[in-house]
Amino acid sequence: SNLPLNRILAMLTSSQAARWLPRDFVEASQTGGLYTLVAYFFMLAIFLCEVSSFFAGDFQTVMALDKSGSDSMQINFDVDVHDIECRNLQVLVFAENGKERISTWGEDFWLRSIDQSGKTFGVAIKPKESAAVEAGRDTSQHEKEMSEIRKQDGEQEIDADWSSSHDGFRHSSFEHVIQGHDFTFINFFAGWCSHCQKFAPTWDEIAAKVNGREGVEPMKFTDRDDMQRNVRMIKLNCVDFKETCMAKGIDAYPSLRLYKADGSFSVFDGHRQEMEIVRWLERTVKMKSYGWGDNHEVFERGCNAKGRIQVPRVPGHLELTVGGGDQNLESRMTNVSHSVRHLSFSDPDDGRYHRKSWSGLPSEISKHLSPLDGRKFMLSKFHESYIHDLKVVSTVSSSGQTTYQFLFQGRVSKLKEEEIPQAQFHYDIEPFSIHVRRDEKRWYNFITSLLAILGGSFVVMKLISRFSLFTFASFKHLLPATGHGRAGGMSIGHFD
């Protein structure tokens, strides 16, 4: 049964070329042969590791008080702002102190709507307003309930504007106003809102035609069942009726909603022009069950800002600024919770392929190139800002390409009542650069090191062989003779 092993061991010790060696080196033994096999595998593993280390090389970092790269840099970002629509979001860069805008160039970024789960939908735009599609449900008619409500509260009370709390009407039930009409088109406004003031004459002109006036019948709108329906246009002052607006989730002015009698509604988010509003009313009433929701949260959507901006290489801060659109946001109802999909700094020449300059950098540096990626920053309260403080260090690779590492700290900022929250990324450029150099081993150092390690391994294995055989022989002499002679025994030898 030991024939194959014996043949292998015999081959290791019967070389004609080794006859000139001392007998001590070529004495045949099974134990010595086993040690020879172990030594060969061990030295082969060391050889492979040494060769791998020679070709892989090592890195050294040198810190120098200088400025490497160009006088500008590129900010690469991919950020989700969960509760702000794209039309109310701007991406701006400001100076380190104050609100002075920093000149930017090479702006190449897009805004795209996201739903409550963070998935993008619609068309990516630059950067104003995107179209969206909302899902809804069919509703039933409430003719009997409408008739009872109008009789109970009175026709004038149900049809009146909520423009003031001192206009002679009770304004006791917003729900009754909705239930008292087939459709009610509400303009939620605030007197201090400049967009509301600009839109007011247009609203009055449309309301006069849709609601009708003395001698002029109200407009009729055809629903999905080809029934003629009235739409009542009513404006609601969110300064005088603050509680009603907050209960309905109104956080921007003006906000235009078309309610059905059952309380579900659709949101108008187009251009506030007469022709577009009237056509939207016609389409929405005609579809009736399309794009409706029972609660304002159905229509809450966020915005994904993705792209790059080139800026001067000076300290500053990148802001995802809320309120830059065609609405005035209610600051107390604004939430700037956000998720960072990607944020990094790079050389402007890298463009959209900025990650290419990261290749070849050691892992100790790569992990600091975009450490915010995949992190979420959720605010549990309204009217708070999350500020990121970034310490940015330019890093020059062995190939001469410039990239940037940064460390970060975050903090929540409490704001004054009149201030609108922002998501801010403050970056400070350090006055030194880190140069990464490849520490390559010379070929003669490699050969010297390899021979020394292999020779040392051979000597160590020989010592282990002699020690183990000596120990075994000493232990054998202490045992009583069994009388079986050498039959089946293992010959004693040493490592060859």
VENKACOR-V353114 format. One record per pair of residues at least 24 apart in sequence whose ideal C-beta (glycine too) atoms are under 10 Angstrom apart, sorted by the first residue. I is the first residue (numbers start at 1). J is the second residue. If there is no record, write none. Layout:
((I	J) (I	J))
This chain:
((2	30) (2	488) (2	490) (5	30) (5	33) (5	34) (6	30) (6	33) (8	33) (8	34) (8	36) (8	37) (9	33) (9	34) (9	36) (9	37) (9	491) (9	493) (9	496) (12	36) (12	37) (12	40) (12	496) (13	493) (13	496) (15	496) (18	496) (21	496) (24	494) (24	496) (25	462) (25	494) (25	495) (25	496) (26	496) (27	491) (27	492) (27	493) (27	494) (27	496) (28	491) (28	493) (28	496) (29	465) (29	469) (29	490) (29	491) (29	492) (29	493) (29	494) (29	495) (29	496) (30	490) (30	491) (30	492) (30	493) (31	465) (31	468) (31	469) (31	472) (31	490) (31	491) (31	492) (31	493) (31	494) (31	495) (32	462) (32	465) (32	469) (32	491) (32	492) (32	493) (32	494) (32	495) (32	496) (33	493) (33	495) (33	496) (34	465) (34	493) (34	495) (35	461) (35	462) (35	464) (35	465) (35	466) (35	468) (35	469) (35	493) (35	494) (35	495) (35	496) (36	461) (36	465) (36	495) (36	496) (38	461) (38	464) (38	465) (38	495) (39	454) (39	457) (39	458) (39	460) (39	461) (39	462) (39	464) (39	465) (39	495) (39	496) (40	461) (42	454) (42	457) (42	458) (42	460) (42	461) (43	453) (43	454) (43	455) (43	456) (43	457) (43	458) (43	461) (44	454) (45	457) (46	450) (46	453) (46	454) (46	456) (46	457) (47	450) (47	453) (47	454) (47	457) (49	453) (50	441) (50	446) (50	447) (50	449) (50	450) (50	453) (50	454) (51	446) (51	450) (53	441) (53	446) (53	449) (54	440) (54	441) (54	442) (54	443) (54	445) (54	446) (54	447) (54	449) (54	450) (55	440) (55	441) (55	446) (56	438) (56	440) (56	441) (57	398) (57	438) (57	439) (57	440) (57	441) (58	362) (58	437) (58	438) (58	439) (58	440) (58	441) (59	360) (59	361) (59	362) (59	363) (59	364) (59	365) (59	397) (59	398) (59	436) (59	437) (59	438) (59	439) (60	398) (60	435) (60	436) (60	437) (60	438) (60	439) (61	362) (61	364) (61	365) (61	395) (61	434) (61	435) (61	436) (61	437) (62	396) (62	433) (62	434) (62	435) (62	436) (62	437) (63	393) (63	430) (63	432) (63	433) (63	434) (63	435) (64	396) (64	432) (64	433) (64	434) (64	435) (65	430) (65	431) (65	432) (65	433) (66	394) (66	396) (66	431) (66	432) (66	433) (66	435) (67	313) (67	394) (67	402) (67	429) (67	430) (67	431) (67	432) (67	433) (68	347) (68	394) (68	395) (68	396) (68	400) (68	401) (68	402) (68	432) (68	433) (68	434) (68	435) (69	313) (69	346) (69	347) (69	348) (69	349) (69	394) (69	395) (69	396) (69	400) (69	401) (69	402) (69	403) (69	404) (69	433) (70	310) (70	313) (70	347) (70	348) (70	349) (70	402) (71	312) (71	313) (71	314) (71	348) (72	104) (72	105) (72	106) (72	310) (72	311) (72	312) (72	313) (72	314) (72	347) (72	348) (72	349) (73	309) (73	310) (73	311) (73	312) (73	313) (73	314) (73	345) (73	346) (73	347) (73	348) (73	350) (73	392) (73	394) (73	402) (73	403) (73	404) (73	427) (73	429) (74	106) (74	108) (74	308) (74	309) (74	310) (74	311) (74	344) (74	345) (74	346) (74	347) (74	348) (74	349) (74	350) (74	351) (74	352) (74	354) (74	404) (75	104) (75	109) (75	307) (75	308) (75	309) (75	310) (75	311) (75	316) (75	318) (75	343) (75	344) (75	345) (75	346) (75	404) (75	425) (75	427) (76	109) (76	306) (76	307) (76	308) (76	309) (76	342) (76	343) (76	344) (76	345) (76	346) (76	350) (76	351) (76	352) (76	354) (76	355) (76	370) (77	109) (77	305) (77	306) (77	307) (77	308) (77	309) (77	318) (77	320) (77	340) (77	341) (77	342) (77	343) (77	344) (77	345) (77	372) (77	425) (78	109) (78	304) (78	305) (78	306) (78	307) (78	308) (78	339) (78	340) (78	341) (78	342) (78	343) (78	344) (78	370) (78	373) (79	303) (79	304) (79	305) (79	306) (79	318) (79	320) (79	338) (79	339) (79	340) (79	341) (79	342) (79	343) (79	372) (79	377) (79	423) (79	425) (80	112) (80	114) (80	118) (80	119) (80	120) (80	302) (80	303) (80	304) (80	305) (80	306) (80	320) (80	337) (80	338) (80	339) (80	340) (80	341) (80	376) (81	111) (81	114) (81	302) (81	303) (81	304) (81	305) (81	320) (81	322) (81	335) (81	336) (81	337) (81	338) (81	339) (81	423) (82	114) (82	115) (82	116) (82	118) (82	300) (82	301) (82	302) (82	303) (82	304) (82	335) (82	336) (82	337) (82	338) (82	339) (82	376) (82	378) (82	379) (83	116) (83	251) (83	300) (83	301) (83	302) (83	303) (83	322) (83	333) (83	334) (83	335) (83	336) (83	337) (83	338) (83	379) (83	382) (84	251) (84	252) (84	300) (84	301) (84	302) (84	303) (84	305) (84	320) (84	321) (84	322) (84	323) (84	325) (84	329) (84	334) (84	335) (84	336) (84	337) (84	338) (84	421) (84	423) (85	111) (85	113) (85	129) (85	130) (85	132) (85	252) (85	267) (85	269) (85	299) (85	300) (85	301) (85	302) (85	303) (85	322) (85	325) (85	327) (85	329) (86	110) (86	111) (86	112) (86	113) (86	114) (86	122) (86	124) (86	125) (86	127) (86	128) (86	129) (86	130) (86	132) (86	301) (86	302) (86	303) (86	304) (86	305) (86	325) (87	111) (87	113) (87	125) (87	127) (87	128) (87	129) (87	130) (87	252) (87	269) (87	303) (87	324) (87	325) (87	326) (87	327) (88	129) (88	251) (88	252) (88	303) (88	321) (88	322) (88	323) (88	324) (88	325) (88	326) (88	327) (88	328) (88	329) (88	334) (88	420) (89	127) (89	128) (89	302) (89	303) (89	304) (89	305) (89	320) (89	321) (89	322) (89	323) (89	324) (89	325) (89	336) (89	423) (90	127) (90	305) (90	319) (90	320) (90	321) (90	322) (90	323) (90	324) (90	325) (90	422) (91	127) (91	305) (91	306) (91	307) (91	309) (91	318) (91	319) (91	320) (91	321) (91	324) (92	309) (92	317) (92	318) (92	319) (92	320) (92	321) (92	324) (92	422) (93	309) (93	310) (93	311) (93	312) (93	316) (93	317) (93	318) (93	319) (93	425) (93	427) (94	316) (94	317) (94	318) (94	319) (94	321) (94	422) (94	424) (94	426) (95	312) (95	314) (95	315) (95	316) (95	317) (96	314) (96	315) (96	316) (96	317) (96	426) (96	427) (96	428) (96	429) (97	315) (97	316) (97	317) (99	319) (100	316) (101	316) (102	309) (102	311) (102	312) (102	314) (102	315) (102	316) (102	317) (102	318) (103	310) (103	311) (103	312) (104	309) (104	310) (104	311) (104	312) (104	316) (104	318) (105	309) (105	310) (105	311) (105	312) (105	348) (106	307) (106	308) (106	309) (106	310) (106	311) (106	348) (106	351) (107	307) (107	308) (107	309) (107	310) (107	311) (108	306) (108	307) (108	308) (108	309) (108	310) (108	351) (108	352) (109	305) (109	306) (109	307) (109	308) (109	309) (110	304) (110	305) (110	306) (110	307) (111	303) (111	304) (111	305) (111	306) (111	307) (112	302) (112	303) (112	304) (112	305) (112	306) (113	301) (113	302) (113	303) (113	304) (114	301) (114	302) (114	303) (114	304) (114	339) (115	300) (115	301) (115	302) (116	297) (116	298) (116	300) (116	301) (116	302) (118	302) (118	304) (118	339) (118	341) (118	376) (119	304) (120	302) (120	303) (120	304) (120	306) (121	301) (121	304) (122	301) (124	304) (124	306) (124	307) (126	307) (127	303) (127	305) (127	307) (127	324) (127	325) (128	324) (128	325) (128	326) (129	269) (129	270) (129	271) (129	325) (129	326) (130	269) (130	301) (130	303) (131	269) (131	270) (132	267) (132	269) (132	291) (132	299) (132	301) (133	290) (133	291) (134	266) (134	267) (134	290) (134	291) (134	292) (134	293) (134	298) (134	299) (134	301) (135	289) (135	290) (135	291) (135	292) (135	293) (135	298) (136	264) (136	265) (136	266) (136	287) (136	288) (136	289) (136	290) (136	291) (136	292) (136	293) (136	294) (136	298) (137	264) (137	289) (137	290) (137	292) (137	293) (137	294) (138	224) (138	288) (138	289) (138	290) (138	292) (139	260) (139	261) (139	262) (139	263) (139	264) (139	288) (139	289) (139	292) (139	294) (140	261) (140	262) (141	182) (141	223) (141	225) (141	227) (141	229) (141	260) (141	261) (141	262) (142	178) (142	179) (142	180) (142	181) (142	182) (142	260) (142	261) (142	262) (142	263) (143	182) (143	261) (145	179) (145	180) (145	261) (145	262) (146	178) (146	179) (146	180) (146	181) (146	182) (146	261) (147	180) (148	179) (148	180) (149	173) (149	175) (149	176) (149	177) (149	178) (149	179) (149	180) (149	181) (149	261) (150	176) (150	179) (150	180) (150	181) (151	180) (152	176) (152	180) (153	177) (153	179) (153	180) (154	180) (155	180) (158	184) (158	232) (158	234) (159	184) (159	211) (159	232) (159	233) (159	234) (160	234) (161	186) (161	187) (161	207) (161	211) (161	233) (161	234) (161	235) (161	236) (161	237) (162	186) (162	187) (162	188) (162	234) (162	235) (162	236) (162	237) (162	238) (162	240) (162	241) (162	244) (163	187) (163	189) (163	191) (163	234) (163	235) (163	236) (163	237) (163	240) (163	241) (164	191) (164	237) (164	239) (164	240) (164	241) (165	237) (165	239) (165	240) (165	241) (166	240) (167	237) (167	240) (171	236) (171	237) (171	240) (171	241) (171	244) (173	244) (174	234) (174	236) (174	241) (174	243) (174	244) (174	245) (174	247) (174	248) (174	259) (174	263) (175	259) (175	263) (177	232) (177	234) (177	236) (177	259) (178	232) (178	234) (178	257) (178	259) (178	260) (178	261) (178	262) (178	263) (178	264) (178	265) (179	259) (179	260) (179	261) (179	262) (179	263) (180	232) (180	261) (181	229) (181	230) (181	231) (181	232) (181	233) (181	234) (181	259) (181	260) (181	261) (182	221) (182	223) (182	227) (182	228) (182	229) (182	230) (182	231) (182	232) (182	259) (182	260) (182	261) (182	285) (183	221) (183	223) (183	229) (183	230) (183	231) (183	232) (183	233) (183	258) (183	259) (183	260) (183	261) (183	265) (183	266) (183	281) (183	284) (183	285) (183	288) (184	230) (184	231) (184	232) (184	233) (184	234) (184	257) (184	258) (184	259) (184	260) (184	261) (184	265) (185	210) (185	211) (185	231) (185	232) (185	233) (185	234) (185	235) (185	256) (185	257) (185	258) (185	259) (185	265) (185	266) (185	268) (185	277) (185	280) (185	281) (185	284) (185	285) (186	232) (186	233) (186	234) (186	235) (186	236) (186	248) (186	250) (186	254) (186	255) (186	256) (186	257) (186	258) (186	259) (186	265) (187	233) (187	234) (187	235) (187	236) (187	237) (187	253) (187	254) (187	255) (187	256) (187	257) (187	268) (187	272) (188	235) (188	236) (188	237) (188	238) (188	241) (188	244) (188	245) (188	248) (188	250) (188	251) (188	252) (188	253) (188	254) (188	255) (188	256) (188	257) (188	330) (189	235) (189	236) (189	237) (189	238) (189	239) (189	245) (189	250) (189	253) (189	254) (189	255) (189	256) (189	328) (190	237) (190	238) (190	239) (190	240) (190	242) (190	245) (190	250) (190	252) (190	253) (190	254) (190	328) (190	330) (191	237) (191	238) (191	239) (191	240) (191	253) (192	239) (192	253) (192	328) (193	238) (193	239) (193	252) (193	253) (193	254) (193	327) (193	328) (193	329) (193	330) (194	253) (194	328) (195	252) (195	253) (195	254) (195	272) (195	325) (195	326) (195	327) (195	328) (196	235) (196	237) (196	238) (196	253) (196	254) (196	255) (196	327) (196	328) (197	254) (198	254) (198	272) (198	326) (199	253) (199	254) (199	256) (199	272) (199	273) (199	326) (200	235) (200	254) (202	272) (202	273) (202	274) (202	277) (203	233) (203	235) (203	254) (203	256) (203	272) (203	274) (203	277) (204	233) (204	235) (205	274) (206	233) (206	272) (206	273) (206	274) (206	275) (206	277) (206	278) (206	281) (207	232) (207	233) (207	234) (207	235) (208	233) (209	233) (209	274) (209	278) (210	277) (210	278) (210	281) (219	278) (219	281) (219	282) (220	285) (221	278) (221	281) (221	282) (221	283) (221	284) (221	285) (221	286) (222	282) (222	285) (222	286) (222	288) (223	260) (223	284) (223	285) (223	286) (223	287) (223	288) (223	289) (224	285) (224	286) (224	287) (224	288) (224	289) (224	290) (225	288) (226	286) (227	285) (227	288) (228	285) (229	260) (229	261) (229	285) (229	286) (229	288) (230	285) (231	258) (231	259) (231	278) (231	281) (231	282) (231	284) (231	285) (232	259) (233	258) (233	277) (233	281) (234	259) (238	330) (242	330) (242	332) (245	330) (245	333) (246	330) (246	332) (246	333) (247	296) (248	295) (248	296) (249	295) (249	296) (249	297) (249	299) (249	300) (249	330) (249	333) (250	296) (250	330) (250	333) (251	296) (251	300) (251	327) (251	329) (251	330) (251	331) (251	332) (251	333) (251	334) (251	335) (251	382) (252	322) (252	323) (252	325) (252	326) (252	327) (252	328) (252	329) (252	330) (252	333) (252	334) (253	327) (253	328) (253	329) (253	330) (254	326) (254	327) (254	328) (255	296) (255	327) (255	330) (256	280) (257	296) (257	299) (258	284) (258	285) (258	291) (258	292) (259	292) (260	284) (260	285) (260	288) (260	289) (260	292) (262	292) (262	294) (263	294) (263	295) (264	289) (264	291) (264	292) (264	293) (264	294) (264	295) (264	298) (265	291) (265	292) (265	293) (265	294) (265	295) (265	296) (265	298) (265	299) (266	290) (266	291) (266	292) (266	293) (266	299) (267	291) (267	292) (267	293) (267	296) (267	298) (267	299) (269	299) (269	301) (269	326) (269	327) (271	326) (272	326) (272	327) (300	335) (302	335) (302	337) (302	338) (302	339) (303	338) (304	338) (304	339) (304	341) (305	338) (305	341) (305	423) (306	341) (306	342) (307	352) (308	344) (308	346) (308	348) (308	350) (308	351) (308	352) (308	354) (310	346) (310	347) (310	348) (310	351) (311	345) (311	348) (311	427) (312	429) (313	345) (313	347) (313	348) (313	392) (313	394) (313	404) (313	429) (314	427) (314	428) (314	429) (315	390) (315	392) (315	426) (315	427) (315	428) (315	429) (315	430) (316	425) (316	426) (316	427) (316	428) (316	429) (317	387) (317	388) (317	389) (317	390) (317	422) (317	424) (317	425) (317	426) (317	427) (317	428) (318	343) (318	388) (318	390) (318	423) (318	424) (318	425) (318	426) (318	427) (319	385) (319	387) (319	422) (319	423) (319	424) (319	425) (319	426) (320	422) (320	423) (320	424) (320	425) (321	420) (321	421) (321	422) (321	423) (321	424) (322	385) (322	420) (322	421) (322	422) (322	423) (323	420) (323	421) (323	422) (328	420) (329	420) (329	421) (330	382) (330	383) (330	420) (331	382) (331	383) (331	415) (331	416) (331	417) (331	418) (331	419) (331	420) (331	421) (332	382) (332	383) (332	415) (332	417) (332	418) (332	420) (332	421) (333	382) (333	383) (334	379) (334	382) (334	383) (334	384) (334	385) (334	415) (334	419) (334	420) (334	421) (334	422) (335	378) (335	379) (335	380) (335	381) (335	382) (335	383) (335	384) (335	421) (336	377) (336	379) (336	382) (336	383) (336	384) (336	385) (336	386) (336	420) (336	421) (336	422) (336	423) (336	424) (337	376) (337	377) (337	378) (337	379) (337	380) (337	384) (337	386) (337	421) (337	423) (338	375) (338	376) (338	377) (338	378) (338	379) (338	386) (338	388) (338	423) (339	372) (339	374) (339	375) (339	376) (339	377) (339	378) (340	370) (340	371) (340	372) (340	373) (340	374) (340	375) (340	376) (340	377) (340	388) (340	408) (340	423) (340	425) (341	370) (341	372) (341	373) (341	374) (341	375) (342	370) (342	372) (342	373) (342	374) (343	369) (343	370) (343	371) (343	372) (343	373) (343	375) (343	388) (343	390) (343	406) (343	408) (343	425) (343	427) (344	369) (344	370) (344	371) (344	372) (344	373) (344	392) (344	403) (344	404) (344	405) (344	406) (345	369) (345	370) (345	390) (345	392) (345	393) (345	394) (345	395) (345	402) (345	403) (345	404) (345	405) (345	406) (345	427) (345	429) (346	401) (346	402) (346	403) (346	404) (347	394) (347	401) (347	402) (347	403) (347	404) (348	402) (349	401) (349	402) (350	401) (350	402) (350	403) (354	403) (354	404) (355	403) (356	401) (356	403) (357	395) (357	397) (357	399) (357	400) (357	401) (357	402) (357	403) (357	404) (358	395) (358	397) (358	401) (358	403) (359	397) (359	399) (359	401) (360	397) (360	398) (360	399) (360	401) (360	436) (360	438) (361	395) (361	397) (361	398) (361	399) (361	401) (361	403) (361	405) (361	436) (362	397) (362	436) (362	438) (364	405) (364	436) (365	393) (365	395) (365	397) (365	403) (365	405) (365	434) (365	436) (366	403) (366	405) (367	405) (368	393) (368	395) (368	404) (368	405) (368	406) (368	407) (368	408) (369	395) (369	403) (369	404) (369	405) (369	406) (370	404) (370	405) (370	406) (371	405) (371	406) (371	407) (371	408) (372	406) (372	408) (372	410) (372	425) (375	408) (375	410) (377	410) (377	412) (377	423) (379	412) (379	421) (379	423) (380	412) (381	412) (381	414) (382	415) (382	421) (383	414) (383	415) (383	416) (383	417) (383	419) (383	420) (383	421) (384	412) (384	413) (384	414) (384	415) (384	421) (385	411) (385	412) (385	413) (385	414) (385	415) (385	419) (385	420) (385	421) (385	422) (385	423) (385	424) (386	410) (386	411) (386	412) (386	413) (386	421) (386	422) (386	423) (386	424) (386	425) (387	411) (387	412) (387	413) (387	422) (387	423) (387	424) (387	425) (387	426) (388	423) (388	424) (388	425) (388	426) (388	427) (389	424) (389	425) (389	426) (389	427) (389	428) (390	425) (390	426) (390	427) (390	428) (390	429) (391	426) (391	427) (391	428) (391	429) (391	430) (392	427) (392	428) (392	429) (392	430) (393	428) (393	429) (393	430) (393	431) (393	432) (393	433) (393	434) (394	429) (394	430) (394	431) (394	432) (394	433) (394	434) (394	435) (395	433) (395	434) (395	435) (395	436) (396	433) (396	434) (396	435) (396	436) (396	437) (397	434) (397	435) (397	436) (397	437) (397	438) (398	435) (398	436) (398	437) (398	438) (398	439) (398	440) (399	436) (399	438) (400	435) (401	436) (402	433) (403	436) (404	429) (404	430) (404	433) (404	434) (405	430) (405	434) (406	430) (458	495) (461	495) (462	494) (462	495) (462	496) (463	495) (464	495) (465	493) (465	494) (465	495) (465	496) (466	494) (466	495) (467	494) (468	494) (468	495) (469	493) (469	494) (469	495) (470	494))
